[in-house]
Amino acid sequence: MLKRAAEIQGRTLTDFVVTASCAAARETIESTEIIRLSAEDQRLFAEAIINPPEPSDALIQSIAKYHELQGIK
């Protein structure tokens, strides 16, 4: 089957397999690294960037602890 497909595309079997493998690898990586958002999710994401919420007490405490550990004043 692979040999026939390579012949149809005018490629060597090795070239066909390498090209097909690279395409499959690219698709696999993209499907795990690219986040696809609905229109509503895009709107909420943009809104959170434009108008971020106030930091919680826990976040403020975490930042203070980080600064203390890092010697940041």
C-alpha positions as CSV (number, residue, x, y, z in Angstrom):
1,M,0.0,0.0,0.0
2,L,2.8,2.4,0.9
3,K,4.7,1.6,-2.2
4,R,1.7,2.2,-4.4
5,A,0.9,5.5,-2.7
6,A,4.6,6.6,-3.2
7,E,4.3,5.6,-6.9
8,I,1.1,7.7,-7.3
9,Q,2.9,10.7,-5.9
10,G,6.1,10.1,-7.9
11,R,8.2,9.6,-4.8
12,T,10.5,7.0,-3.5
13,L,9.1,4.8,-0.8
14,T,11.6,6.4,1.7
15,D,10.6,9.9,0.7
16,F,6.9,9.1,1.0
17,V,7.3,7.6,4.4
18,V,9.4,10.4,5.7
19,T,7.0,13.0,4.4
20,A,4.0,11.3,5.7
21,S,5.6,10.8,9.1
22,C,6.6,14.4,9.4
23,A,3.1,15.5,8.5
24,A,1.6,13.2,11.2
25,A,4.2,14.5,13.7
26,R,3.4,18.1,12.9
27,E,-0.4,17.5,13.3
28,T,0.2,15.6,16.6
29,I,2.3,18.5,18.0
30,E,-0.1,21.2,16.8
31,S,-3.2,19.4,18.3
32,T,-1.6,19.4,21.7
33,E,0.0,22.8,21.6
34,I,-2.6,24.9,20.0
35,I,-5.6,26.0,22.1
36,R,-8.8,26.4,20.2
37,L,-11.4,28.7,21.8
38,S,-15.0,29.2,21.0
39,A,-16.1,32.8,20.2
40,E,-17.4,33.2,23.7
41,D,-14.2,31.9,25.3
42,Q,-12.2,34.3,23.1
43,R,-14.3,37.1,24.3
44,L,-13.9,36.1,28.0
45,F,-10.1,35.7,27.5
46,A,-9.8,39.1,25.9
47,E,-11.9,40.7,28.6
48,A,-9.7,39.2,31.3
49,I,-6.6,40.6,29.7
50,I,-8.2,44.1,29.2
51,N,-9.8,44.2,32.6
52,P,-8.0,41.8,34.9
53,P,-9.6,40.9,38.2
54,E,-8.1,42.2,41.4
55,P,-5.5,39.8,42.9
56,S,-6.8,37.5,45.6
57,D,-5.4,37.5,49.1
58,A,-3.7,34.2,48.4
59,L,-2.0,35.6,45.4
60,I,-0.8,38.7,47.3
61,Q,0.6,36.4,50.0
62,S,2.3,34.2,47.4
63,I,3.9,37.2,45.8
64,A,5.1,38.5,49.1
65,K,6.6,35.0,50.0
66,Y,8.3,34.8,46.6
67,H,9.8,38.3,47.0
68,E,11.0,37.3,50.5
69,L,12.6,34.1,49.2
70,Q,14.2,35.9,46.3
71,G,15.5,38.8,48.4
72,I,13.3,41.2,46.4
73,K,12.2,44.4,48.1
